[in-house]
């Protein structure tokens, strides 16, 4: 069973870290957007997203991540993704979002049928 979605703060030396846990869907997007807003309000140079424990992400969750990336780019903050599991990395690849996080999301080879 997948745990409920949670966002945990992980303060780092020169960055702010967010650890995403569970399944990110429409129900979790408000919590995620609030966490990003708090990070960006602190004026950090870098925000690191730890996705090791994110087991699922739907289109609403993906949209929240893309919005956060756009905001980070606009205010000059680096948004880095680490540890994407296969399902999330595949979603990024299929939607082209992996290009936004090109250096941080593992490339998943396309499936052959």
N, C-alpha and C positions, 0 to 999 in steps of 0.2 A: 504494500500500500504506500502510495506517495504521500509524504507529509504535506500539511497545508503550507501555502506560500508564506515565506517570511523574508524580510530584508534585515540583515545584521550589519552593523557598522564595524569596521576594522580599521581604526586609525593607524596610519603608517607615518614614517618620518617626514616625507615630503609629498604625501598624497593622502587621499581619503579612500578607504576601501569599503566596498559594499559586497557582502556575501549573500547571494540569492539562493534560497533553499525551497525545494518542493516543485510545484507546478504553477507557472506564471500564466494566468489567463485574465479575463476581464475583471474578475474579482480582486486580483492583486495589483492591478495597474495604478490605482490611487495611492496605495502604500509605496509602490516603487517611485512614482512621480514625486511624492513628498520627500522620499529619501534623496533623490537627485536634487531637488530644490534646496534641501538643507546643505548638501555638499557644495553646490554651486554658490550658495549664499556665503559660505565660509571663505570663498576666494582661493580655493586650492588650485595649484597648477596642474594637478593630475588626479583623476579618479580611476581606481582600479576595480573592475567588476570580477569577482570570483564566481564562476558559474559551475564549479565542480559538483555542487549539490543541487543544481537546477535540472530536474528530470524531464520537464516538459515546458514548452512555450508555444502559445497560439499566436494568431495574428494580432490580437490586441496587445499582448505582451511585447511582440516584435515591434509594433508601432511605438510603444512607450520607449523602447531601447533606441529606436531610430530618432525619435524626438529628442531624447537625451543627448545623442551624438550631435545632432544639429545645434542644440543649445550650447554644448561644450565647444564646438567649433566656433560658434558666434562669439563666445566670451573668452576664447583663447585658452581653454582648459583641455588637456589631453584626456580622452576617455579610452581606457585600455580594457580589453576583455581577456580573461585568463581561464583556462580549464573547461572550455565548453565540451559537454558530453556529446556523443554521436548524434542524438536526436536534435539537439539545439544547433550544433554545427551544420547538420544537414539542412535544417530550416534556413539558416543563414545562407548557405550555398544555393539552395533552390530559389530563393528570393533575391539573390544578388547582394544581400547585405554584407556578406563576407568581405566584399570590396571596401566597405566602410571601416571594417576592423581588420584589414588585410594582414597585418603583421601579427595578430594575436589570436585569430581563429584558425584552428587546424583545417587544412583543406581535406575535404572528403571526396574520394573519387566517385564519379557518377555510377549509379547502379546499371548493370546490364541485364536485360530481360531475356 
